[in-house]
Amino acid sequence: MPLAIGTDDTLQSLSRSEASQALASLVAACSRSLWIRVPLLDELTADSEVCEAIKTMAISSERIDIRILFDDHDNAIRDGHRLVHLARRLPSRLQLRQTQQDDRDAQACHAIGDGTGLFEAKGWPRPDRVHLCGHRLPRAPRLARDFREHWERAGGNPELRELRL
């Protein structure tokens, strides 16, 4: 599923089973920033292809901006989550924050790559639709603005930190 961020404005409608591959495709196409908003840290973001693409992006440059905003962390703590382990290994490149109670939205599930690329699976884990687009105007910038506002109000979760002795 090749994707060109900033130039390809073809909206791809995908099935739920293709969601992880589509998200990995968006991540692989990013060169500067990746902002992911999910209701929970679950199998979508724990997929090995997605995590490998995020890891590759994180180590590609010091100036990379990877932010993951989530509502619920219970499964991630109980079951472990690849992104939590990756964020612990690369804390300056990959940031995780939990939304404030007022900003939580069980329907919000999207990723914005380089400000214009968009992966959207509204209603995850039972999405109404799954879309992928390399240049989604004006939707991606609008979601990026909302993401930025929620990010500023969000906080780190002490339960996701690693205790070093």
C-alpha positions in Angstrom: 0.0 0.0 0.0 2.4 2.7 -1.2 1.6 6.2 -0.1 3.0 9.7 -1.0 2.3 12.2 1.7 1.6 15.7 0.4 0.9 14.8 -3.2 -1.4 11.8 -3.4 -5.0 12.9 -2.6 -6.6 9.6 -3.5 -8.9 8.5 -0.6 -8.6 4.8 -0.1 -11.5 3.0 1.7 -10.3 -0.1 3.4 -11.6 -3.0 5.5 -11.0 -3.3 9.2 -8.5 -6.2 8.5 -6.4 -3.8 6.5 -6.2 -1.1 9.2 -2.8 -2.0 10.7 -1.2 -2.3 7.2 -2.7 1.1 6.3 -1.4 2.7 9.5 2.0 1.2 8.9 2.0 2.6 5.3 1.3 6.1 6.6 4.0 5.8 9.2 6.5 4.6 6.6 5.7 7.6 4.3 6.3 10.2 7.1 9.5 12.2 7.2 8.9 14.8 9.9 6.0 14.2 12.2 3.5 11.5 13.2 0.6 12.2 15.5 -1.6 9.2 16.5 -4.9 9.6 18.4 -6.4 6.3 19.6 -9.1 5.5 22.2 -6.9 2.7 23.7 -3.5 1.2 23.3 -4.6 -2.0 21.6 -3.8 -4.4 18.8 -3.9 -1.6 16.1 -0.9 0.2 17.6 0.7 -3.0 18.9 0.9 -4.6 15.4 4.5 -5.6 14.6 4.4 -3.9 11.2 3.2 -0.6 12.8 5.7 -0.7 15.6 8.6 -1.5 13.3 7.6 1.4 11.1 7.4 3.7 14.1 10.8 2.5 15.4 12.4 3.0 11.9 10.9 6.5 11.8 12.0 7.3 15.4 15.7 6.4 14.8 15.8 8.1 11.3 16.4 11.6 12.7 16.9 13.6 15.9 14.2 16.1 14.8 11.4 13.6 14.3 8.2 14.3 16.2 6.2 11.2 17.2 3.3 11.7 19.5 0.7 9.2 20.6 -2.4 10.4 22.4 -4.7 7.8 24.0 -7.7 7.6 26.3 -7.2 4.3 28.2 -4.1 2.5 29.2 -5.5 -0.5 31.2 -4.9 -3.1 28.6 -1.4 -1.8 27.8 -0.3 -2.1 31.5 -2.0 -5.4 32.1 -0.9 -7.1 28.9 2.2 -5.1 27.9 2.3 -3.1 24.7 5.1 -2.7 22.2 4.7 1.0 21.9 5.2 1.4 25.7 8.4 -0.6 25.5 9.5 1.4 22.5 8.7 4.8 24.2 10.8 3.7 27.2 13.8 2.9 24.9 13.4 6.1 22.8 11.9 8.7 25.2 13.2 11.7 23.4 11.7 10.6 20.1 8.4 8.9 21.0 6.1 10.5 23.4 2.9 9.0 24.9 0.3 11.0 26.7 -3.1 10.2 28.1 -6.0 12.6 27.4 -7.8 14.5 30.1 -11.3 13.2 31.1 -13.1 16.0 29.2 -11.1 15.3 26.0 -11.8 11.6 25.8 -13.6 10.4 22.7 -14.2 6.7 22.1 -14.9 7.4 18.4 -11.5 9.2 17.7 -9.0 7.0 16.0 -6.7 8.6 13.5 -3.1 9.4 12.6 -1.7 12.5 10.9 1.5 12.2 9.0 3.6 15.3 8.2 0.5 17.5 8.8 -1.5 16.3 5.7 -1.4 12.5 5.4 -4.4 10.9 7.2 -5.3 7.4 8.4 -8.8 7.4 10.0 -10.7 4.5 11.6 -13.5 6.4 13.4 -15.2 4.1 16.0 -12.2 1.8 16.5 -12.3 -1.2 17.3 -15.5 -1.5 15.3 -14.9 1.3 12.8 -17.6 2.8 10.6 -15.0 3.3 8.0 -11.2 3.0 7.5 -9.6 5.6 5.2 -6.1 6.4 4.1 -5.0 9.4 2.2 -1.6 11.0 1.5 -3.0 14.6 1.2 -6.3 15.0 2.9 -7.3 18.6 2.9 -8.9 20.2 4.9 -9.6 17.3 7.2 -6.1 16.4 8.3 -5.1 20.0 9.3 -8.3 20.3 11.2 -7.7 17.1 13.1 -4.1 18.2 13.7 -5.3 21.4 15.3 -7.6 19.4 17.6 -4.8 17.0 18.4 -2.5 19.8 19.3 -5.1 21.3 21.7 -5.7 17.9 23.4 -2.0 17.2 23.5 -1.3 20.4 25.5 -3.9 19.5 28.1 -2.9 15.8 28.2 -0.4 14.4 30.7 2.0 11.6 31.0 0.9 8.5 32.8 3.1 7.5 35.7 2.0 3.8 35.4 3.6 3.7 31.9 7.0 4.8 33.1 9.8 2.4 33.8 11.2 2.2 37.3 15.0 2.2 37.2 16.9 1.2 40.2 
